[in-house]
């Protein structure tokens, strides 16, 4: 099922990788660094730091390393090790610490089968070394020669596997090298890089401004890459293509809509904090480059129809609803089986949350975090609403129909149906409706199909700062840790309600105990139940 959704170019490049060996070109030192004619605008500082000579803060985890052995140390964790190889932690200084670390990498990563040679990590590293030079560093002939070598390697392995943000990043590296290096191939690098960045600024940013991979985290990553390319072109007094300008402008607007009042992203699909730049940093960066940034909408309904998200702001509440696909058919790899999940903040405090993302390792936790039970939606017979498996695989997936998005006076109503359970429980449809009015959110779930016996579970995952006090069998007072009451949650009396702990993962490798309220019911179809959240508007 996954294979038949791939595009021909993806199949071609995946087959080519299997049958065509990749070689590492000889390192040459004929390249030299070119100082730009214009002013390089300070970019976003990534959430990674080199704390001291051998200590690094990456993905919110500080670790002491023994270099050069650490470059190949897979015990550090797949994602952490890959981020180490990107050099996202470089500061714009010309001191010996930075250049010595770069030379250490060059001398000890001569095997292109190592973890540092993934096409995405390679292109990030190239861009970061050159951004370091633009920010005050001093790339010498060894650094420039290594960049030329890495580029010739990268051109053999451009990441057409998924046609996602990684390929834009490959193009970004080519643009940076084409402008920043004096090399015989610089012109061809620039031409190829501009073609990739222009094409994928169109293809990866949807009509509503959202990254089509539907991960707010990777949306931030892509937006940062697009801003870096615009910054570089302006620095070298080159025109910024209209496609890139439109993509940046719409992507900043989308990001504004997909943030909570605390200024951070919703954690839909594969998303975590401390991986990509924060929204405020990106908005400030866009302003420094002359791009407009609209403020967050207030007391309104925003339908990001191409992405399948809805933002509702009503009084002190902000609800973010997921009513769309799990991801693009040809690369749903960062999608979760979370159809009809939602997050909600109240008076600036996150109340209902996605459980987050902690790992890209082959662990049970990865499957759990992608599964339906880890989200604020309905699970039927213990199954997932889309077929997620392994690390990034997706089989049959939920499809959406009957979508209604309405705002009438003080009330907003959103409803839709998905068929995700039909692949194993044919025919069974799940319809969910959200009604938001002054001081209240009412959610109604309806399961229809054959009159067989089924079990349904609706879940509400609370932020770790929220305490649930059970007042009656199906009524809870939701309070802050200081005892301030935020809201009441009432579940349909026919549900068997339970309260349990779960692990909230706002960052890679980080686990915080929090509370989950679930309601269970069983019976023949059709089956309908509702929940009501009320607060002082």
Secondary structure, DSSP 4 states (H G I P E B T S, - for coil): -TGGGS-HHHHHHHHHHHHS----PPP----EE---SSPPPP-PPPS-EEEETTEEEETTEEEE--TTGGGG-GGG-HHHHHHHHHTTT--S--SHHHHHHHHHHHHH---TTSGGGSHHHHHHHHHHHHHHHHTT----HHHHHHHHHHHHHHTTS--TTT-SHHHHHHHHHHHHHHHHEE-TTHHHHHHHHHHHHHHHHHHSB-TTS-BTT--HHHHHHHHHHHHHHHHHHHHTT-PPPHHHHHHHHHHHHHHHHTB-TTS-B---SS--TTSS--HHHHHHHHHHTT---PPPP-SSEEEETTTTEEEEEETTEEEEEE-S-SSBTTB-TT--S-TT-EEEEETTEEEE---B----SSSHHHHHHHSGGGSSSEEETT--SS-EETTTEE-S---EEEEEEEEETTEEEEEEEE-GGGGTSSSEEEEEEEEEETTEEEEEEEEEESS-EEEEEEEEEBPTTEEEEEEETTEEEEEETTS-EEEEEEE-TTSEEEEEEEEEBSSTT--EEEEEEEEEEEEESSEEEEEEEE---
